[in-house]
Amino acid sequence: MKTSVGRSRYTGSTTKAASGTNKTAADTAKTNADNAIANWETLSELDFDTDTSVAAKKAAYDAAVGKIDAYNAAATEFAAITAGYASNTITTDGGTLAITITNAATDWTYAFQSSTPANGTVDGDGTVTAVADGPTTISGTAKKAGYVDDLTITNATITMSNQT
């Protein structure tokens, strides 16, 4: 059975001011979607019952649009996330300071780094542990659905004192 198919175009937004990994992921997703759309738009009279390449092209198009939608939803969620430490000092020997992350769904993953692990280390949950006197700056990223962006962390530079 032949089926006529009109032109279809994804009209959602794939733009976001981004840099680094985030921009690369956005560019890749947009290129994949554009390629799928180009393949889909070149088709006119299709036989969905016997032409498997048509079904494959439509599936690629649908998958690309789905990834873009998930990416855009994650970008919107990311804008609401806040992260920070209640203090910027640890004054007890070997003391810890936990990060607070708000407005984030449970399906986000995070990674944290310490600029000076000799002074303070940070674990996968964002908890800083004092090692020696001196400062360290904590940085972090959030990831979901192919979307990765740097967290802005309140009180990110933490000073350790009274460490033995």
TORFIKE-508699 format. One line per field, with one value per residue: residue in one letter; residue number from 0; x, y, z of N, C-alpha, C in turn. Coordinates in nm, 4 decimals. Layout:
N
rest <- [A	...]
nr <- [NUM	...]
n.px <- [X	...]
n.py <- [Y	...]
n.pz <- [Z	...]
ca.px <- [X	...]
ca.py <- [Y	...]
ca.pz <- [Z	...]
c.px <- [X	...]
c.py <- [Y	...]
c.pz <- [Z	...]
// end
This chain:
164
rest <- [M	K	T	S	V	G	R	S	R	Y	T	G	S	T	T	K	A	A	S	G	T	N	K	T	A	A	D	T	A	K	T	N	A	D	N	A	I	A	N	W	E	T	L	S	E	L	D	F	D	T	D	T	S	V	A	A	K	K	A	A	Y	D	A	A	V	G	K	I	D	A	Y	N	A	A	A	T	E	F	A	A	I	T	A	G	Y	A	S	N	T	I	T	T	D	G	G	T	L	A	I	T	I	T	N	A	A	T	D	W	T	Y	A	F	Q	S	S	T	P	A	N	G	T	V	D	G	D	G	T	V	T	A	V	A	D	G	P	T	T	I	S	G	T	A	K	K	A	G	Y	V	D	D	L	T	I	T	N	A	T	I	T	M	S	N	Q	T]
nr <- [0	1	2	3	4	5	6	7	8	9	10	11	12	13	14	15	16	17	18	19	20	21	22	23	24	25	26	27	28	29	30	31	32	33	34	35	36	37	38	39	40	41	42	43	44	45	46	47	48	49	50	51	52	53	54	55	56	57	58	59	60	61	62	63	64	65	66	67	68	69	70	71	72	73	74	75	76	77	78	79	80	81	82	83	84	85	86	87	88	89	90	91	92	93	94	95	96	97	98	99	100	101	102	103	104	105	106	107	108	109	110	111	112	113	114	115	116	117	118	119	120	121	122	123	124	125	126	127	128	129	130	131	132	133	134	135	136	137	138	139	140	141	142	143	144	145	146	147	148	149	150	151	152	153	154	155	156	157	158	159	160	161	162	163]
n.px <- [0.0837	0.0693	0.1627	0.1109	0.3204	0.3444	0.5625	0.7700	0.8765	1.0964	1.0380	1.1275	1.3395	1.6914	1.8887	2.1200	2.3014	2.6182	2.9125	3.2144	3.1825	2.9040	2.8249	2.9320	2.7803	2.5284	2.5659	2.6192	2.3772	2.2001	2.3043	2.2642	1.9844	1.9215	2.0252	1.8593	1.6135	1.6548	1.6804	1.4236	1.2595	1.3139	1.1656	0.8712	0.6310	0.5657	0.6173	0.5271	0.4871	0.6601	0.9090	1.1837	1.3909	1.2715	1.1234	1.3373	1.4612	1.2601	1.2478	1.5029	1.4780	1.2668	1.3975	1.6080	1.4669	1.3471	1.5747	1.6623	1.4450	1.4609	1.7116	1.6692	1.4737	1.6272	1.8111	1.6452	1.5644	1.8161	1.8699	1.7327	1.8649	2.0401	2.3454	2.5558	2.7669	2.7118	2.8915	3.2205	3.4429	3.6372	3.7027	3.7600	3.9719	4.0198	3.7585	3.4333	3.2326	2.9242	2.7711	2.4859	2.2299	1.9732	1.6425	1.6676	1.5961	1.5907	1.7302	1.9636	2.3185	2.6245	2.9525	3.2447	3.5291	3.8374	4.0434	4.2799	4.3729	4.5506	4.4908	4.2120	3.9788	3.7255	3.4320	3.2291	2.9720	2.9949	3.0880	3.3200	3.6335	3.8545	4.2072	4.4589	4.5859	4.4748	4.3460	4.0968	3.9341	3.6183	3.4814	3.2217	3.0138	2.7000	2.4900	2.2594	2.0594	2.2386	2.3016	2.5355	2.6704	2.8502	2.8375	2.7348	2.8685	2.7919	2.9943	3.2275	3.5059	3.6882	3.8301	4.0596	4.1431	4.3303	4.4169	4.5850]
n.py <- [-0.1162	0.2126	0.5175	0.8566	1.1075	1.4065	1.6928	1.7072	1.8781	1.9406	2.1699	2.2554	2.4142	2.4066	2.5513	2.6899	2.8906	2.7840	2.5970	2.4087	2.0656	2.0641	2.2299	2.0824	1.8453	1.9499	2.0487	1.8071	1.6653	1.8371	1.8261	1.5527	1.5450	1.7259	1.5845	1.3563	1.4760	1.5820	1.3434	1.2405	1.4364	1.4126	1.2109	1.1040	0.9501	0.6753	0.3353	0.1914	-0.0673	-0.2410	-0.1208	-0.1175	0.0614	0.3082	0.2943	0.2725	0.5202	0.6905	0.6052	0.6847	0.9586	1.0080	0.9214	1.1071	1.3481	1.2862	1.2733	1.5372	1.6673	1.5581	1.6542	1.9342	1.9547	1.8771	2.0880	2.2988	2.2141	2.2203	2.4904	2.5621	2.4471	2.4745	2.4985	2.4623	2.5432	2.5751	2.7158	2.8647	2.7688	2.5260	2.4353	2.2386	1.9658	1.7487	1.7836	1.7994	1.9201	1.9408	1.9534	2.1314	2.0610	2.1881	2.1861	1.9873	1.7050	1.3543	1.2064	1.3217	1.3258	1.3873	1.5309	1.6073	1.8160	1.8930	2.1756	2.1797	1.9126	1.8455	2.0123	1.9972	1.7426	1.6158	1.4231	1.1969	1.2774	1.5431	1.6219	1.7891	1.7193	1.8162	1.8329	1.9569	2.2743	2.5562	2.6820	2.5477	2.5088	2.4107	2.2494	2.1554	1.9357	1.8779	1.6211	1.4934	1.3084	1.3334	1.5976	1.8168	2.0317	2.2986	2.3420	2.6199	2.7033	2.8036	2.9546	2.8165	2.8240	2.7030	2.7331	2.5645	2.5267	2.4898	2.2290	1.9246]
n.pz <- [0.0000	-0.0932	0.0528	0.0782	0.1958	0.3588	0.3906	0.6747	0.9587	1.2235	1.4739	1.7141	1.9611	1.9476	2.0499	2.2823	2.4944	2.5243	2.6151	2.5632	2.6504	2.6604	2.4442	2.2319	2.2485	2.1950	1.9347	1.7993	1.8394	1.7040	1.4413	1.3839	1.3942	1.1877	0.9677	0.9735	0.9284	0.6716	0.5247	0.5653	0.4487	0.1774	0.0816	-0.0883	-0.2101	-0.0293	0.0528	0.3183	0.3980	0.2611	0.2157	0.3896	0.4328	0.4419	0.6764	0.8523	0.8165	0.9085	1.1729	1.2586	1.2351	1.4211	1.6536	1.6692	1.7054	1.9490	2.1152	2.1026	2.2206	2.4817	2.5571	2.5476	2.7485	2.9693	2.9723	3.0440	3.3008	3.4247	3.4509	3.6788	3.8910	4.1960	4.3760	4.6569	4.9404	5.2892	5.4335	5.4077	5.5287	5.7065	6.0216	6.2028	6.2841	6.0219	5.9490	5.7835	5.5085	5.3702	5.0473	4.9250	4.7067	4.5182	4.3684	4.1747	3.9787	4.0627	3.8750	3.7819	3.7434	3.9148	3.9229	4.1007	4.1713	4.3366	4.3584	4.4983	4.6253	4.8288	5.0360	5.0724	5.0078	4.7822	4.7640	4.5614	4.6202	4.6694	4.9174	5.1144	5.2583	5.5068	5.4811	5.5107	5.6344	5.4494	5.1304	4.9009	4.5898	4.4888	4.2132	3.9843	3.7833	3.6188	3.4883	3.2506	3.0295	2.8080	2.8297	2.9587	3.1981	3.3611	3.7103	3.9053	4.1991	4.5211	4.7689	4.6877	4.7154	4.9670	5.2861	5.4836	5.8233	6.1312	6.1029	6.1661]
ca.px <- [0.0000	0.1466	0.1126	0.1732	0.3618	0.3807	0.6883	0.7666	0.9925	1.1057	1.0420	1.1725	1.4644	1.8088	1.9937	2.1435	2.4363	2.6887	3.0525	3.2756	3.1095	2.7639	2.8108	2.9596	2.6632	2.4191	2.5978	2.6029	2.2339	2.1384	2.3490	2.1931	1.8441	1.9165	2.0445	1.7388	1.5085	1.6857	1.6445	1.2788	1.1951	1.3356	1.0736	0.7363	0.5377	0.6356	0.5507	0.5690	0.4745	0.7681	1.0355	1.2383	1.4775	1.1846	1.0956	1.4613	1.4818	1.1622	1.2898	1.6178	1.4223	1.1954	1.4964	1.6792	1.3758	1.3333	1.6961	1.6619	1.3448	1.5157	1.8214	1.6104	1.4091	1.7345	1.8650	1.5489	1.5771	1.9459	1.8629	1.6736	1.9486	2.1333	2.4386	2.6423	2.8053	2.6586	3.0047	3.3393	3.5559	3.6336	3.7991	3.7884	4.0699	3.9556	3.6156	3.3701	3.1309	2.8412	2.7095	2.3402	2.1838	1.8276	1.5669	1.7140	1.5322	1.6826	1.8020	2.0851	2.4422	2.7164	3.0941	3.3074	3.6747	3.9024	4.1602	4.3982	4.3408	4.6396	4.4253	4.0768	3.9321	3.5809	3.3870	3.1305	2.8498	3.0232	3.1308	3.4609	3.7010	3.9773	4.3291	4.5648	4.5501	4.4847	4.2214	4.0723	3.8119	3.5428	3.4047	3.1379	2.9305	2.5741	2.4657	2.1333	2.0111	2.3352	2.3262	2.6365	2.7029	2.9205	2.7569	2.7790	2.8634	2.8053	3.1014	3.3077	3.6414	3.6776	3.9567	4.0758	4.2364	4.3412	4.4394	4.7134]
ca.py <- [0.0000	0.3368	0.6230	0.9860	1.1717	1.5467	1.7312	1.7150	1.9525	1.9635	2.3144	2.2864	2.4881	2.3313	2.6462	2.7270	2.9423	2.6722	2.5846	2.2819	1.9415	2.0959	2.2803	1.9705	1.7568	2.0197	2.0503	1.6709	1.6343	1.9166	1.7703	1.4251	1.5756	1.7851	1.4762	1.2735	1.5560	1.5871	1.2124	1.2251	1.5300	1.3763	1.1032	1.1513	0.8380	0.5712	0.2084	0.1550	-0.2100	-0.3198	-0.0491	-0.1095	0.1778	0.4188	0.2777	0.3014	0.6652	0.7510	0.5734	0.7704	1.0935	1.0095	0.9106	1.2348	1.4457	1.2480	1.3124	1.6830	1.7019	1.5232	1.7476	2.0648	1.9439	1.8767	2.2241	2.3784	2.1722	2.2631	2.6329	2.5787	2.3829	2.5545	2.4160	2.5442	2.5059	2.6693	2.7904	2.8520	2.7311	2.4054	2.4678	2.1216	1.8750	1.6423	1.8133	1.7884	2.0177	1.8798	2.0430	2.1241	2.0794	2.2011	2.1968	1.8901	1.5734	1.2520	1.1377	1.3937	1.2763	1.4968	1.5012	1.7191	1.8150	1.9881	2.2357	2.1520	1.7975	1.8400	2.0879	1.9458	1.6507	1.6155	1.2923	1.1962	1.3442	1.6849	1.6494	1.8265	1.6762	1.8914	1.7524	2.0428	2.4161	2.6214	2.6847	2.4686	2.5493	2.2949	2.2689	2.0388	1.9296	1.8037	1.5532	1.4212	1.2950	1.3866	1.7378	1.8331	2.1724	2.3308	2.3956	2.7385	2.6592	2.9082	2.9251	2.7093	2.8276	2.6658	2.7428	2.4731	2.5749	2.4055	2.0897	1.8761]
ca.pz <- [0.0000	-0.1027	0.1391	0.0523	0.3194	0.3410	0.4527	0.8205	1.0069	1.3678	1.4945	1.8502	1.9732	1.9873	2.0829	2.4216	2.5101	2.5853	2.5801	2.5973	2.6270	2.6385	2.3076	2.1416	2.2502	2.1269	1.7916	1.7476	1.8357	1.5979	1.3127	1.3644	1.3646	1.0537	0.8702	0.9718	0.8646	0.5284	0.4684	0.5711	0.3575	0.0369	0.0457	-0.1208	-0.2033	0.0447	0.0774	0.4530	0.4197	0.2016	0.2081	0.5254	0.4474	0.4801	0.8193	0.9240	0.8138	0.9982	1.3095	1.2885	1.2539	1.5487	1.7608	1.6780	1.7659	2.0901	2.1864	2.1129	2.3214	2.6133	2.5818	2.5792	2.8797	3.0685	2.9782	3.1203	3.4412	3.4772	3.4840	3.8120	3.9931	4.2749	4.4525	4.7406	5.0757	5.3871	5.4890	5.3238	5.6135	5.7913	6.1274	6.2863	6.2247	5.9438	5.9382	5.6515	5.4713	5.2648	4.9502	4.9129	4.5694	4.5196	4.2428	4.0758	3.9791	4.1119	3.7685	3.7462	3.8042	3.9430	3.9430	4.1704	4.1759	4.4268	4.2922	4.5802	4.7116	4.9453	5.1436	5.0934	4.9042	4.7638	4.7169	4.4543	4.6656	4.6899	5.0550	5.1250	5.3805	5.5308	5.4891	5.5639	5.6319	5.3192	5.0528	4.7812	4.5204	4.4415	4.0897	3.9594	3.6637	3.6289	3.3615	3.2318	2.8918	2.7145	2.8628	3.0629	3.2171	3.4844	3.8197	3.9774	4.3384	4.6220	4.8659	4.6269	4.7694	5.1083	5.3561	5.5960	5.9258	6.2516	6.0633	6.2176]
c.px <- [0.0892	0.0805	0.1842	0.2019	0.4016	0.5131	0.6705	0.8906	0.9832	1.1210	1.0878	1.3055	1.5765	1.9209	1.9981	2.2846	2.5150	2.8343	3.0975	3.1907	2.9646	2.7401	2.8340	2.8405	2.5473	2.4425	2.5768	2.4553	2.1658	2.1773	2.2759	2.0474	1.8305	1.9332	1.9203	1.6249	1.5316	1.6480	1.4932	1.2107	1.2142	1.2398	0.9368	0.6382	0.6112	0.5515	0.6000	0.5625	0.5943	0.9031	1.0920	1.3295	1.3961	1.1555	1.2195	1.4868	1.3836	1.2010	1.4081	1.5718	1.3536	1.2921	1.5708	1.5921	1.3582	1.4544	1.7022	1.5620	1.3961	1.6270	1.7668	1.5405	1.5147	1.7948	1.7738	1.5568	1.7059	1.9415	1.8086	1.7601	2.0351	2.2196	2.5252	2.6705	2.7548	2.7681	3.1209	3.4639	3.5287	3.7423	3.8270	3.8805	3.9980	3.8071	3.5638	3.2662	3.0543	2.7827	2.5582	2.3038	2.0315	1.7717	1.6121	1.6365	1.6366	1.7644	1.9208	2.2044	2.5383	2.8582	3.1568	3.4583	3.7218	4.0248	4.2891	4.3672	4.4322	4.5792	4.2868	4.0347	3.7801	3.5412	3.2801	2.9990	2.8706	3.0660	3.2812	3.5138	3.8324	4.0944	4.4414	4.5163	4.5687	4.3536	4.2154	3.9427	3.7465	3.4685	3.3246	3.0608	2.8049	2.5460	2.3312	2.1006	2.1071	2.3705	2.4272	2.6666	2.7732	2.8239	2.8175	2.7590	2.8877	2.9085	3.1931	3.4520	3.6330	3.8168	3.9562	4.1746	4.2283	4.3573	4.5760	4.7696]
c.py <- [0.1239	0.4423	0.7523	1.0526	1.3142	1.5751	1.7455	1.7900	1.9687	2.1128	2.3521	2.3576	2.3940	2.4251	2.6712	2.7817	2.8377	2.6756	2.4447	2.1631	1.9678	2.1407	2.1672	1.8770	1.8204	2.0211	1.9125	1.6353	1.7097	1.8615	1.6401	1.4487	1.6339	1.6788	1.3886	1.3468	1.5613	1.4555	1.1969	1.3135	1.4941	1.2683	1.1608	1.0364	0.7195	0.4464	0.1570	0.0047	-0.2888	-0.2506	-0.0286	0.0105	0.3007	0.4122	0.3117	0.4523	0.7358	0.7254	0.6614	0.9130	1.1043	1.0037	1.0423	1.3404	1.4150	1.2895	1.4642	1.7272	1.6735	1.6193	1.8850	2.0639	1.9469	2.0160	2.3146	2.3434	2.2257	2.4086	2.6566	2.5218	2.4859	2.4604	2.5066	2.4834	2.6141	2.7586	2.7799	2.8246	2.5979	2.4278	2.3508	2.0270	1.7603	1.6633	1.8033	1.8977	1.9597	1.9867	2.0255	2.1527	2.0817	2.2117	2.0995	1.7596	1.4691	1.1855	1.2165	1.3245	1.3945	1.4446	1.6262	1.7031	1.9203	2.0433	2.2041	2.0366	1.7841	1.9163	2.0331	1.8575	1.6614	1.4788	1.3077	1.2625	1.4932	1.7206	1.6739	1.7782	1.7513	1.7957	1.8329	2.1874	2.4716	2.6118	2.5781	2.5197	2.4250	2.3333	2.1424	2.0504	1.8493	1.7437	1.4817	1.4208	1.3546	1.5322	1.7427	1.9813	2.1904	2.3883	2.5268	2.7059	2.7780	2.8636	2.8137	2.7083	2.8128	2.6696	2.6483	2.5362	2.4804	2.2569	2.0451	1.7659]
c.pz <- [0.0000	-0.0141	0.1040	0.1854	0.2880	0.4085	0.6030	0.8646	1.1577	1.3896	1.6345	1.8492	2.0122	2.0280	2.2318	2.4265	2.5860	2.5445	2.6127	2.5587	2.5917	2.4951	2.2084	2.1345	2.1757	1.9768	1.7295	1.7359	1.7231	1.4607	1.2832	1.3274	1.2246	0.9461	0.8590	0.9026	0.7141	0.4613	0.4608	0.4671	0.2108	-0.0096	0.0103	-0.1104	-0.1432	0.0588	0.2127	0.4779	0.3675	0.2022	0.3491	0.5425	0.4876	0.6296	0.9019	0.9288	0.9067	1.1435	1.3509	1.3161	1.3901	1.6665	1.7791	1.7443	1.9147	2.1718	2.2045	2.2193	2.4622	2.6530	2.6220	2.7149	2.9906	3.0831	3.0604	3.2687	3.5021	3.5236	3.6252	3.9242	4.0636	4.3566	4.5370	4.8759	5.1709	5.4448	5.3900	5.4076	5.6821	5.8950	6.2207	6.2109	6.1529	5.9229	5.7949	5.6329	5.3534	5.1739	4.9559	4.7676	4.5732	4.3785	4.1359	4.0903	4.0185	4.0023	3.7141	3.8103	3.8155	3.9554	4.0036	4.1698	4.2750	4.3546	4.3671	4.6754	4.8329	5.0631	5.1753	4.9775	4.8941	4.7095	4.6092	4.4905	4.6906	4.8305	5.0573	5.2597	5.3921	5.5448	5.5548	5.5586	5.4911	5.2434	4.9436	4.7194	4.4623	4.3139	4.0650	3.8295	3.6943	3.4917	3.3638	3.0832	2.7890	2.7383	2.9762	3.0750	3.3512	3.5865	3.8690	4.1246	4.4312	4.7257	4.8156	4.6759	4.9203	5.1708	5.4761	5.6949	6.0459	6.2170	6.1154	6.1319]
// end
